[in-house]
Every structure is written in structure tokens, then in C-alpha cells.
Amino acid sequence: MAEALVHLEVEDTVAVVTLNNPAKRGALSMDAMKGLIESFRQVAERRDVHAAVLRSEGTVFSAGHDLGEVRNADHDQLRRIFGTCAELMQLIQRIPQPVIAQVQGLATAAGCQLVATCDLAVAAETAGFATPGVRIGLFCSTPMVALTRAVDRKTAMKMLLTGEPIGAAEARAQGLVSHVVAPEELTEATMAVARRVAGFSSATVSVGKRAFYEQAELSTAEAYAHMVEVMAANALAPDAKEGIGAFLDKREPVWQHRS
């Protein structure tokens, strides 16, 4: 089931992970989440993949958890459902390749969490974002983790306490998505971003992605101290030496990428 719900394809150096669950509005069932986890684990192991796109079939990006599963679950099962979701979100930020969400429609609850978790997000102008759990008596507590790290506190609280959706333009203004494009341009625009990222040294990009999330959890002084060490090590890496040399020699660099 999980295999049918998630497809993984590779186009040149870009992996495309597709959630194929339009009949349930892109619901993040246990099978779907396990399929996504397996796909991103495969992406992480591939040295020929330098960026990943996360997309969804249908008119809705993801309506969040499968509420049928949630309604019929006991406490231990609920902990597994939400724990699997947390595992997926952390994996997306832990793999070395940047992950770019391609958001064609509504992303709610854990679906909104998924967008907030991705490193970049390209949204159609018609997309919408909401954390409406409060309306059904189930506060979006795990989506809140990603949401509060992507937008300002008042915006996060407005979304969490009212359940009201925000449009793509507001999502861009608040930092929930990185790009907004016309619906007919979404696929190409997302792939263009992915190909641009994939064209840089994957060794350098992976260092930067890991460092971004590490420093975000530190105090300013701790962040600078840690980043001094990260940047010094990065400067000694083969691709940094090649890139600096190419810049000074006025030529295009030839990347070794990840070893």
C-alpha cells in the first residue's frame, strides 16, 4: 500500500517524490507517511541526487492526517501515528539534499506542517494553508512545531487559534513559502528552483543545510562559534578549493559533489 501511495522518480540530479493519494485529498495515513519516509531515505543514500521535489497528485496538496485512522486509534496507536509524522518531518530536514515542496492547492494541518518543514516551497497563487484542528477539537500541536519555526508568532497563533486559512501571497509574506507562481507555471518553476540548487556543489549545499538547522537552535554567540568551525572545515574541502580557484581564474567550477 505504501509503495502505491508514494512514487519516487529521478530526473537527472533531481528526485521527485510524489504523494499519490488524491482520493483522500493527500491524506498522510500511516502507509503514506511510511512510504514518504522510505522514499526520502532512498534519496539520502543517492550520491547522484542533489535536490528533491515533494509534490502531490490531485487538487489538494495534503489535508493532513487520515482522520479515520485517528478516530479509531487507541493511545498507543495515536502515539505511533504522530510519532511517525514527527519522524518524517525530521528526516526531511536531516537528509543532505534540499527538499522543495510543490504546492498546487490546499495544505492543512499536517499537510501545512509538511510545507513548513521543507527547505523551500513553491506555491501556486491558488494554494492555501491552514491549521484548523481547533475546529474539530484536536489542536494542531505537532504541526505547530514546524509552523512556529517558519512564520512569526502572531501569524502562527492566528492560524492555530482560528483555523482560518491564509492564501499563497500571505504565506509568502510570512515566510511559510519561498516562491509564488501562476498555477500553470508551478511544475516548471519548482523544477527550475530544484535544478538551480542541484547545479551547485552538493557537498557544499549539504554542509550548509545541516549548519542552517544546527545554528537556528543556538544562541547568537554559540551559533557564531559553531559556524566558525563549520566554515573553516568547509573552506578546506575539495569543492570549496575548486570553487574559489575557478572564481579567481574566471572559469566555471567542476564540482566533485559529495564523496
N, C-alpha and C positions, 0 to 999 in steps of 0.2 A: 504493500500500500504506500509506504513512504517513498519508494522509488518512483511510483507513478505520480505522486503529488509534487515531486521536485525533479527538475531536469537540469543537468549540467552540460554545457557545451563550451568549447574553447574556440574563439575566433582570433587567430594569430596569437597575440600575447595577452588577450583579454578573456577571462572566464565570464560566462553569462549563466547565472543561477536563476532559474525560473520557478516560482511557486505556481503550480498548476492546479488551482482549486476554485475555479470561477463559480461552480455551482453553490459553494458555501461562502462566496464573497471573500475568497482568500483567507479563510479562517486558519488560524495557527493551531490546528489539532496536534495531538501528541505525535501522530505519524508525520505530519507536515514539519514540525519542529525537528524531529529526528532526521528527516530527510535533508533539511537545511543544514543541520549540524554535520552530517556525513559529507555533504557537498562542500562545505567550507573547509572541512578537514582535508579533503582531497585537494582543494585549491591551495591550501597552505603548503602541501608537500610538493607541489609542482614548481620547479625552477624556471620553467618556460612561461609561466603565467605571472604577469607583472601588475595586473589590476583586475578587479572583479566588479561586475554589474549585478545587482539584485533587482529582478523585475517580477511582475505578477500578471497572469492571464486574466482577462475579463475587464469589466469597467471599474471594479473596486481593487485598490492595491491590497488592503487587508483589513478585515473587520475585527481583527484581534482574536482572542481565544475562542475555541469552539464551545459555546455556552451549553450545548447539550452534554458535552463531557464534564463541564464544571458542575452543572446541576446534579448529575448522578454520581458524583465522586465523593468518597469519604475523605477524612482529614489527611491520611497518608497519601491518597491519590492526588489530592489537591496540592500537597507539598511537592509531589513529583511533577505535576503539570507546571507549576510556577517555577520550580527549580530547573526544569528543562528549559523553560523560557529564559531564565537568567543565564544558564549555560550557553545558550545560543547567542545572546546579546554580547556576553563577554568574549566569546570565541571570535565574533565578527571584528571586535576591536583588537584582539590578540594576534590574529593572523598577520603575516608580514605585508600582504598586499592591501592597498586601499580598497575599500568596498563602497561602491556608488549606488545608491538607491535610484531606481527609475520609477517615479510615482505618477501614474496616469489618472488616478481617481482618489476616492476617499480612503484615508488611513486612520483608523480609530483604535483606541485602547492599545493593546499590544502591537497593533499594526502601526500606530503612531510611534510607539516605542521603538519599533524596528527602524523607522525612518530616522528618528533622533539618534539611534545607535550608529548608523552607517557613517563613514568618514565624510562623505559628501552625499548630497541628494539633489537630483534634478527633477523638478516637478512641472507638470503641465499646468497651465493657467487655470484649468478647471478642477484641479486637485483640491482636496480639503483635508483638514486634520483636526482630530478631536480626542479627548479622553473622557468619554461620557459615562464611565462606570457609576458615578454618583447617582445617576438616574435610575439604575436598577439595584441600588443598594450594595454595590460591590465597588468600593473606591479603587481607582487605578493606581494602586500603591507601587507595584513593580514598574509600570510604565513611567511613573513619577521619577524614578531614578535617572532614566535617560533624558526625560523631558527637562528636568531641572538643571541638567548639565548642558543643555542646548539653548535654552531661552532664559530670559530674565525671570526673576521670582514672581513678579506680579502677573506676568503673562501666564506662567505655569499655574499659578493659583487660580487665575480666572478660568483657564481651561479645565482644571481639575474640579473646581467647586461648582461651576455652572454647567459643565458638559457641552458648552456651546462650541461649534466648530469654527476654525479660522480658515480663511482662504489662502491660496498659494502666495499672494502678494504679501499678506501679513506674516505668513510663515517665513518668507524670505527676509522681511524687515526684522523679524525677531530672532533669526539665526537657526530656525528649525530646518530649513533647506538652503542650499548654496546657489541654486540656479532655478529660474522660472522661464519656461519657454511655451510657445504655442503648442497645442496638443499634437498637431501634425508634424512638429519638429522634434518631439520628445525622444524617440528612439535614436535618431541620428545625433542629436545634441548630447545625449547621455554617452553614446559610444565615442563621440569626439572628445569628451572630457576623459573618458577611460583611456583612449588611445594616447592622449597627451600625457597623462600620468605614466602610462606604461612605457612611453618613449624615453623617460629618464632612467638613470641607473636604479635598478630595483634594489640593489644593496643599500644605496643612499636613502631611497624612499622608505625602506623597511626600518632603517635606523631612525629616521625622522618620525614615522608613525608611532613606533614604540616610545620614543622620547616624548612625544606630544602628550600621550596619556600618563606617562610617569610624572612629568613635571606639573601637570594640572592638579595633582593631588598633594603637592608640596607647598611649603611657604615660599615666599619670593627668594629668601636667602638660600634655602635648601635647593630650590629649583636651579638657581644660578650655579651653585656648587656642583650639582649633578650634571648640568648641561655643559659645564667647562670640561668635565671628564669625557662626556659623550662626544663633544665636538673635537676634542683633541684626538680621541681614538678614530673618529670618522676621517679626520684630515690625513691620517696615515694609511687609510685604506686605498687599495689599488684604483678604484673608480674616482676617488677624490683627487689622487695624484694625476690621473689621466684627464679629468675634467679641468683642473687648474692649468695643466700643461697645454691642453687644447685651447683654452681661453687666451693664454698668453701667446700661443703660437698662431692664433687666429685661424683655427681649423675646427672641424666637427669632432667631438669626442667619440671614441669607440669603447663602449661600456663592456665590462666583464659581467656585470649584473651580480646576482647572488652566487656564492660558491656552493 
